[in-house]
Amino acid sequence: MIKGKSCRSYLLTLALVLAVSGLAFSAGEDTAQLTFKKTAISQKRAHPDAYTVRYGDMLSSIIRKIPGISEKDVPRYYRLTRELNPEITDIDKIYAGQIIILPAKIPGEGQGTSGTVTGTDTDTGHTYKIRKGDTLLKIVYREMGVTSGAWDAIRTVQMMNPSIVDVNRIYEGRSIILPGPAPATLVVKGAPGAKPAVAVAQAEEPAAPQAPSPLKVEPKTAIQLSPAARLAVIKHIITKMNGTMMTSGNYYLPVSDTEQLTIDCAAIPVIQLDAHSTVFLDTGSRSSAQLKKIISEYWKNYHLIKIHNQDDVIVTLKKIFNNMPGYGISKAQKPLVAGTSPSVEIVADWVITKKASRAASRDLLGIRFVDAADALLPRAIVNYAAGNSLPIVEISTEKGIVEKPQEIYSLPPVSSLPSSPCSEFAWSLVTYLNIAAQRDADIQIFNIDEDGFNLSVKADISVTEGGKRILIFARTLPEQFVETLQKESDRLIFISDDETPAATMERILKGLNVAFTNGYFSFSGPDKNQAPYHFGFLGTQIKTDKNIYLVNFDLNNELRGLLHEIWEAQVVKY
């Protein structure tokens, strides 16, 4: 007779043998679960202006379907819709089957002219025809003049154009609506078919928004790869997250003091991300539901999931990370940000996150789908993001994992100006700008022929320009000396160690008539026909025969190389 622990061990071993032996082998898997509950009938259904949300609907597109609504009415009716549905906490997140109340068109409001060909009302926007090489990020930078908050602008454009279901995919020749007035745009009104007297570039009227087909809602998410390529992508992602994925050898799970469950990692790869996250990937329907149940019951931190051949990359990743406590994968709603000095914004398709607290989560890895080599991010951007704990993985629809070759930049040595003392800073700045100057120059104040005695002072820096002297002093001078030098038409620049280097630099550049600009300077990949990324920094730009940016921080060397190669810019630290 078998008793106690020996009996339980025997039964568990028997169950495992039965599970693994194939008695319950099944190629299929439950793909959906229905939960039924009794609810009260919504009174909204009887409302004459009730609308049932369909798959793919956006609130802005629904409002546009209200009879008589024009583009300029949309913002107001958007607010009215929110007021009519107070029980919906977030009306921007609606789902198929949901019932909402729509405001009716106010009679006589906003009647348009039947002969209007195209309009550019400042409250609604203007039409723009997409050109070859355009991206939404490039459009908002170039056409809307956006220098910061690019993602908010992109979302605004998407809201005004419900036909844009993927912000990373727009098509040449199509027309979209951009907020704000068009530059130098002519509003043409008249009888239908009338031609304008002045030749202008006319944008075609945008088509009425249509609810997107379920097959085309997320065209860049259905990335179908071969099982081997898909597995390589998964392993690459897990490795980038400092995890491990075993695809060979055996993995052992202890059953008792004397028994263990052996898993062939070549048949069922094992993913370990941390001590609380171990996942077994059944890629060939080799396991049974019974085995899955046993593993989940006896080993709480272990999960067995089935991966089918038809599962694309994102579906597979969702299955993995939905079974890892604290982790998640979702479509990126805004650019991912890496680093601080500078901060680099990268437009990704998907992001893997880890819950850092009850209120926030941090980005762990970004995923981009690319269709061509010119859509790849520069390695300088990818490397910078990885160095700031945000690896970026780019996936080709044909090849799987892809990346741009490492760029090799012919960079000049890092130029650094001493920030103190101010006299050293001034001399370094003047010489860097290749301005002919003399250091510690003797400047005569009084001479014996006119004044009966000689007296001179030393200027820290002397520059001659157009026969006139520009004198830089790192100390104060007696008022009489100043008046005498100014009578000679000398230009005097006084600097002090009490000032910041930035203030000293501005004083010197103004005194030397060197053109410069202080501010925030942006660098956008789409402006150079590159993948969507953006970074910028505060500094001073000096325009000579080259673009020089003076900053007070250490710029990453690869980003410095990218600026030098793509923007022909030089960065100098002070």
C-alpha positions in Angstrom: 0.0 0.0 0.0 1.3 3.4 -0.9 0.9 6.1 1.8 1.5 9.8 2.5 4.1 11.7 0.5 4.9 8.6 -1.6 1.3 8.3 -2.7 1.1 12.0 -3.7 4.4 11.7 -5.5 3.2 8.6 -7.3 0.0 10.3 -8.4 1.7 13.5 -9.6 4.3 11.5 -11.5 1.5 9.4 -13.1 -0.3 12.6 -14.1 2.8 14.1 -15.7 3.5 10.8 -17.6 0.0 10.8 -18.9 0.2 14.5 -19.8 3.6 14.3 -21.6 2.9 10.9 -23.2 0.5 12.3 -25.7 -2.8 11.0 -24.4 -4.1 14.5 -24.5 -2.0 15.9 -27.3 -3.9 18.5 -29.2 -3.1 20.9 -32.0 -5.8 23.2 -31.1 -6.2 25.7 -28.3 -9.0 27.7 -26.8 -8.8 31.1 -28.5 -11.7 32.9 -26.8 -13.7 32.8 -23.6 -17.2 34.1 -23.2 -18.4 35.3 -19.9 -22.2 35.8 -19.4 -23.7 38.1 -16.8 -27.2 39.6 -16.3 -27.3 43.4 -16.7 -30.0 46.0 -16.8 -31.1 47.1 -20.3 -29.6 50.4 -21.2 -32.1 53.3 -21.6 -29.8 54.7 -24.3 -31.1 52.2 -26.8 -34.4 54.1 -26.9 -32.9 57.4 -27.3 -33.5 58.8 -30.8 -29.9 60.0 -31.1 -28.3 56.8 -29.8 -25.4 55.4 -31.8 -23.9 51.9 -31.5 -20.1 52.0 -31.8 -18.7 49.8 -34.6 -15.4 48.2 -34.9 -12.7 50.7 -36.0 -14.8 53.8 -35.1 -13.2 56.9 -33.6 -15.2 59.6 -31.9 -14.2 62.3 -34.4 -15.3 60.1 -37.3 -18.6 59.4 -35.6 -19.2 63.1 -35.1 -18.5 63.8 -38.8 -21.4 61.4 -39.7 -23.9 63.7 -37.9 -26.1 65.1 -40.8 -25.1 68.7 -41.5 -21.8 68.7 -39.6 -18.9 70.6 -41.2 -15.3 70.4 -40.3 -15.4 73.6 -38.2 -18.3 72.1 -36.1 -16.3 69.1 -35.0 -14.5 70.6 -32.0 -17.8 72.0 -30.5 -19.8 68.8 -31.1 -16.9 66.8 -29.7 -17.4 68.7 -26.4 -21.2 68.3 -26.6 -20.8 64.5 -27.0 -18.7 64.4 -23.8 -21.4 66.3 -21.9 -24.1 64.0 -23.1 -22.3 60.9 -21.9 -21.0 61.8 -18.4 -21.1 58.1 -17.3 -18.3 57.4 -19.8 -15.1 58.2 -17.9 -12.9 58.3 -21.0 -14.9 59.0 -24.1 -11.7 58.9 -26.2 -11.6 55.1 -25.5 -14.7 53.6 -27.1 -15.3 50.1 -28.1 -17.5 48.1 -30.5 -21.0 47.7 -29.2 -20.9 50.6 -26.8 -23.9 53.0 -27.0 -23.4 56.7 -27.0 -25.7 59.7 -27.3 -24.9 62.1 -30.2 -25.9 65.8 -30.2 -28.2 66.7 -33.1 -27.2 69.4 -35.6 -28.5 72.7 -34.4 -30.8 74.0 -37.2 -29.5 76.9 -39.2 -26.0 76.8 -37.7 -23.0 77.0 -39.8 -24.7 76.7 -43.2 -22.0 76.7 -45.9 -21.8 78.1 -49.4 -22.7 75.5 -52.1 -20.0 76.9 -54.4 -17.1 76.5 -52.0 -14.3 74.6 -53.7 -11.8 74.4 -50.8 -11.6 76.2 -47.5 -8.9 77.1 -45.1 -10.6 78.4 -42.1 -8.1 79.1 -39.3 -10.3 77.3 -36.8 -10.5 74.1 -38.8 -7.4 73.7 -40.9 -6.3 73.3 -44.4 -5.7 70.5 -46.9 -2.2 69.2 -47.6 -1.3 66.7 -50.4 1.2 64.1 -49.2 4.4 64.2 -51.2 6.9 61.4 -51.8 9.1 60.8 -48.8 6.7 62.5 -46.4 6.0 61.2 -42.9 3.6 62.7 -40.4 6.6 63.7 -38.2 8.2 65.5 -41.1 4.9 67.2 -42.0 4.3 68.6 -38.6 7.8 69.9 -38.3 7.9 71.4 -41.8 4.3 72.4 -42.5 3.1 73.3 -39.0 6.3 74.7 -37.6 6.3 72.4 -34.6 9.6 72.4 -32.6 8.4 70.5 -29.5 5.5 68.3 -28.6 5.6 66.6 -32.0 3.6 63.6 -30.9 0.7 65.8 -29.7 0.7 67.5 -33.1 0.7 64.1 -34.8 -2.3 62.9 -32.7 -4.2 66.1 -33.6 -3.6 65.4 -37.3 -4.8 61.8 -36.8 -7.9 63.0 -35.0 -8.7 65.4 -37.9 -8.1 62.5 -40.4 -9.8 59.3 -39.2 -8.6 57.6 -42.3 -5.1 57.6 -40.9 -5.2 54.4 -38.9 -1.4 54.1 -38.6 0.6 57.2 -37.9 3.6 55.5 -39.4 2.0 54.8 -42.8 0.7 57.5 -45.1 0.4 57.5 -48.9 1.8 59.8 -51.6 -0.9 61.7 -53.4 -3.6 61.6 -50.7 -4.9 64.7 -49.1 -5.1 65.3 -45.4 -6.3 68.1 -43.2 -3.8 70.0 -41.1 -4.7 72.3 -38.3 -4.3 76.1 -38.7 -4.2 78.2 -41.8 -2.3 77.2 -44.9 0.6 79.5 -45.8 -0.2 81.6 -48.8 -3.4 79.7 -49.5 -6.2 81.1 -51.6 -9.8 80.4 -50.6 -11.8 79.9 -53.8 -15.5 80.4 -53.8 -18.0 80.6 -56.6 -20.4 78.5 -58.7 -19.8 74.8 -58.9 -17.1 74.0 -61.5 -15.9 77.6 -61.7 -12.1 78.0 -62.3 -10.0 80.4 -60.3 -8.7 83.4 -62.1 -5.3 83.0 -60.5 -3.3 79.8 -61.0 -3.0 78.1 -57.6 -2.1 74.6 -56.4 -5.4 73.0 -55.5 -5.7 70.2 -53.1 -8.3 67.6 -53.8 -11.2 67.4 -51.4 -10.5 64.7 -48.8 -12.7 61.6 -49.1 -15.4 61.1 -46.5 -14.0 59.2 -43.5 -14.7 55.5 -43.7 -14.5 53.0 -40.8 -11.3 51.0 -41.4 -11.5 47.4 -42.4 -10.5 45.0 -39.6 -7.8 43.6 -41.8 -6.2 47.0 -42.3 -6.5 48.6 -38.9 -2.9 48.0 -38.0 -1.1 47.2 -41.2 2.3 47.2 -39.5 1.4 44.8 -36.7 0.6 41.7 -38.7 4.2 40.7 -39.3 4.1 37.1 -40.5 7.5 35.4 -40.4 8.6 31.8 -40.8 8.6 29.9 -37.5 12.5 29.9 -37.4 12.7 33.7 -38.1 9.9 34.4 -35.6 11.8 32.4 -32.9 15.0 34.3 -33.7 13.1 37.6 -33.3 11.8 36.5 -29.9 15.2 35.4 -28.7 16.8 38.7 -29.9 14.2 40.7 -27.9 14.6 38.6 -24.8 18.3 38.9 -25.0 18.1 42.7 -25.4 16.1 42.8 -22.2 18.9 40.9 -20.4 16.9 37.7 -20.3 17.7 34.2 -21.6 16.0 31.9 -24.0 17.1 28.3 -24.1 16.6 26.6 -27.5 18.8 23.6 -26.9 19.6 21.2 -24.1 17.2 20.2 -21.3 15.4 22.1 -18.6 14.5 20.3 -15.3 11.5 20.9 -13.0 11.7 19.1 -9.7 8.6 17.0 -8.9 9.8 15.5 -5.6 13.1 14.7 -3.9 13.7 11.9 -6.3 11.7 12.8 -9.5 11.8 15.6 -12.0 10.1 16.8 -15.2 12.5 17.1 -18.1 11.7 19.5 -20.9 13.5 19.4 -24.3 14.4 23.0 -25.0 14.8 22.3 -28.7 11.1 21.3 -28.8 9.8 23.7 -26.1 12.1 26.8 -25.7 12.3 28.2 -22.2 12.3 32.0 -21.5 13.6 33.4 -18.3 13.4 37.2 -17.7 13.7 37.3 -14.0 13.2 35.1 -10.9 9.4 35.4 -11.2 9.0 35.0 -15.0 9.6 31.7 -16.7 7.7 30.8 -19.8 7.7 27.5 -21.9 7.0 28.0 -25.6 5.2 25.1 -27.1 5.7 25.9 -30.8 4.5 22.6 -32.2 1.5 21.6 -30.2 3.4 19.0 -28.3 1.9 19.5 -25.0 -1.6 19.0 -23.6 -4.0 21.1 -21.7 -3.4 18.7 -18.7 0.3 19.4 -18.7 -0.4 23.2 -18.8 -2.7 22.8 -15.9 -0.2 20.8 -13.9 2.6 23.3 -14.4 0.4 26.3 -13.4 -0.8 24.5 -10.3 2.5 23.2 -9.0 4.8 25.9 -10.2 3.2 29.3 -9.8 6.0 31.3 -11.6 6.0 28.9 -14.6 3.7 29.2 -17.6 3.2 27.0 -20.6 1.9 28.8 -23.7 1.1 27.5 -27.2 2.4 29.3 -30.2 0.7 28.5 -33.5 2.2 28.8 -36.9 -0.3 31.5 -37.9 0.7 33.6 -34.9 2.5 36.8 -36.0 5.3 38.4 -34.0 3.1 40.7 -31.9 0.6 38.0 -31.1 3.4 35.8 -30.0 4.9 38.6 -27.8 1.5 39.3 -26.3 1.2 35.6 -25.3 4.6 35.7 -23.7 4.4 39.0 -21.8 0.8 38.6 -20.7 2.1 35.6 -18.7 4.9 37.5 -17.1 3.8 39.4 -13.9 4.5 43.1 -14.1 5.3 43.1 -17.8 3.2 44.3 -20.8 3.3 45.0 -24.5 1.2 47.7 -26.1 1.0 49.9 -29.2 3.2 53.0 -28.7 1.0 56.0 -28.1 3.8 58.6 -28.1 7.5 58.7 -29.0 9.8 56.8 -26.8 12.3 59.0 -25.0 15.9 58.0 -24.3 18.5 60.0 -22.4 18.4 63.5 -21.0 21.3 65.5 -22.4 20.0 65.4 -25.0 16.6 63.6 -25.0 16.1 61.6 -28.1 12.5 60.9 -29.3 12.0 57.8 -31.4 8.7 56.8 -33.1 8.1 53.1 -32.5 5.2 50.8 -33.3 5.1 48.8 -30.1 6.7 49.1 -26.6 7.4 46.5 -23.9 6.9 48.0 -20.5 7.4 47.0 -16.9 5.3 48.3 -14.1 7.6 50.3 -11.8 4.9 51.3 -9.3 1.1 51.4 -8.9 0.9 54.5 -11.0 3.6 54.3 -13.6 5.5 52.0 -15.8 8.8 52.4 -17.6 9.6 51.6 -21.2 11.9 48.6 -21.5 12.2 48.1 -25.3 10.8 49.6 -28.5 9.8 47.7 -31.6 9.7 49.2 -35.1 8.5 47.5 -38.2 10.4 48.6 -41.4 9.6 48.0 -45.0 12.9 49.2 -46.6 16.5 49.9 -45.7 16.0 53.7 -45.8 13.4 53.3 -43.0 16.0 52.0 -40.6 17.2 54.2 -37.7 20.8 55.4 -37.8 23.0 53.2 -35.6 24.0 56.3 -33.6 20.3 56.7 -32.5 19.9 53.0 -31.8 23.2 52.9 -29.8 22.3 56.0 -27.8 18.9 54.6 -26.9 20.5 51.3 -25.8 23.1 53.1 -23.8 20.2 54.8 -21.9 18.4 51.5 -21.1 16.0 51.6 -24.0 16.9 49.1 -26.7 15.2 49.5 -30.0 14.5 46.4 -32.2 13.8 46.8 -35.9 12.0 44.0 -37.7 11.7 43.5 -41.4 8.6 41.9 -42.9 10.9 39.8 -45.0 14.1 39.2 -43.0 13.2 39.4 -39.4 15.8 41.3 -37.3 17.5 44.0 -39.3 19.7 47.0 -38.4 21.7 49.6 -40.2 25.5 49.0 -40.5 27.6 50.8 -38.0 28.4 54.3 -39.2 32.0 55.4 -39.2 32.3 59.2 -38.9 35.4 61.2 -39.7 35.2 63.4 -36.7 37.5 66.2 -35.6 38.7 66.1 -32.0 36.2 67.3 -29.4 36.6 71.1 -29.1 36.3 72.3 -25.5 36.7 75.9 -24.3 37.7 76.5 -20.7 34.8 78.1 -18.9 37.0 79.9 -16.4 38.7 82.2 -15.9 36.8 84.5 -18.2 40.0 85.8 -19.9 40.9 82.2 -20.9 37.4 81.5 -22.1 37.4 84.7 -24.2 40.8 84.0 -25.8 39.7 80.4 -26.6 36.5 81.6 -28.1 38.2 84.2 -30.3 40.9 81.9 -31.5 38.4 79.1 -32.2 36.4 81.5 -34.5 39.7 82.2 -36.3 39.5 85.9 -35.5 42.9 87.6 -35.7 43.7 88.9 -32.2 46.5 89.8 -29.9 46.7 88.7 -26.3 47.9 91.0 -23.5 48.3 93.9 -25.8 49.8 97.2 -24.6 47.3 100.0 -25.2 48.5 103.5 -24.8 46.3 105.8 -22.8 48.5 109.0 -22.6 51.6 109.8 -24.6 54.5 112.2 -23.8 54.0 114.4 -26.9 50.5 115.4 -26.0 50.2 114.7 -22.3 53.8 115.1 -21.1 54.0 111.6 -19.9 53.4 108.0 -21.1 50.8 105.6 -19.7 49.5 102.4 -21.1 47.3 99.5 -20.0 47.2 95.9 -21.0 44.1 94.6 -22.8 43.4 91.0 -22.3 42.5 90.7 -26.0 42.9 93.2 -28.9 41.1 92.7 -32.2 41.5 95.1 -35.1 38.5 95.5 -37.4 38.2 98.1 -40.2 41.0 100.1 -38.7 39.3 100.2 -35.3 40.3 98.4 -32.2 38.0 96.1 -30.2 39.5 95.7 -26.7 38.4 93.0 -24.2 39.2 93.6 -20.5 38.7 91.1 -17.8 38.8 93.8 -15.2 37.5 97.3 -14.7 39.3 100.5 -15.7 39.3 103.9 -14.3 36.6 106.1 -15.8 39.2 108.5 -17.2 40.9 105.7 -19.1 37.6 104.5 -20.5 36.7 108.0 -21.7 40.1 108.4 -23.3 39.9 105.1 -25.2 36.4 105.7 -26.4 37.5 109.1 -27.8 39.9 107.1 -30.0 36.8 105.2 -31.3 37.9 102.1 -29.6 35.2 99.6 -28.8 35.5 98.2 -25.2 34.2 94.9 -24.0 34.3 94.3 -20.2 33.9 90.7 -18.9 34.0 89.3 -15.4 34.4 86.0 -13.6 31.2 86.9 -11.8 29.2 86.3 -15.0 28.3 82.9 -16.4 30.2 81.7 -19.4 27.0 82.1 -21.5 26.7 85.7 -20.5 30.4 86.3 -21.3 30.1 84.6 -24.6 27.0 86.7 -25.6 28.8 89.9 -24.6 31.9 89.0 -26.7 30.0 87.9 -29.8 27.9 91.1 -29.8 31.0 93.2 -29.4 32.8 91.4 -32.2 29.7 91.7 -34.5 29.5 87.9 -34.8 26.0 86.6 -35.8 24.7 84.2 -33.3 21.4 82.8 -31.9 20.6 81.5 -28.5 17.8 78.9 -28.0 16.7 75.3 -28.5 17.9 73.7 -31.6 16.0 70.7 -33.1 17.3 67.9 -35.4 14.7 65.7 -37.0 15.4 62.5 -39.0 12.5 63.1 -41.5 14.0 66.5 -42.5 16.9 64.5 -43.9 14.8 61.7 -45.3 15.6 59.4 -42.4 13.6 57.3 -40.1 11.4 59.2 -37.5 13.5 60.4 -34.7 14.1 63.8 -33.1 16.5 65.3 -30.6 17.6 68.8 -29.6 19.4 70.8 -27.0 19.8 74.3 -25.6 22.8 76.2 -26.8 24.2 79.0 -28.9 24.5 78.7 -32.7 27.2 80.7 -34.5 26.9 81.0 -38.2 30.3 81.3 -40.0 31.3 79.1 -43.0 29.9 76.3 -40.9 27.2 75.7 -38.3 28.8 75.8 -34.8 26.8 74.9 -31.7 28.2 75.8 -28.3 26.8 73.8 -25.4 27.6 73.4 -21.7 27.3 69.6 -21.6 29.2 66.6 -23.0 27.4 65.5 -26.2 27.4 61.8 -27.0 30.1 61.1 -29.5 27.9 59.2 -31.9 25.3 61.9 -31.9 28.1 64.4 -32.5 29.2 62.3 -35.5 25.6 62.2 -36.8 25.3 66.0 -36.5 28.7 66.4 -38.3 27.8 63.9 -41.1 24.1 64.8 -41.7 23.8 68.4 -40.6 27.4 69.5 -41.3 27.4 70.9 -37.7 30.2 71.1 -35.2 29.6 71.0 -31.4 31.8 72.9 -29.0 31.6 72.5 -25.3 32.4 75.3 -22.8 
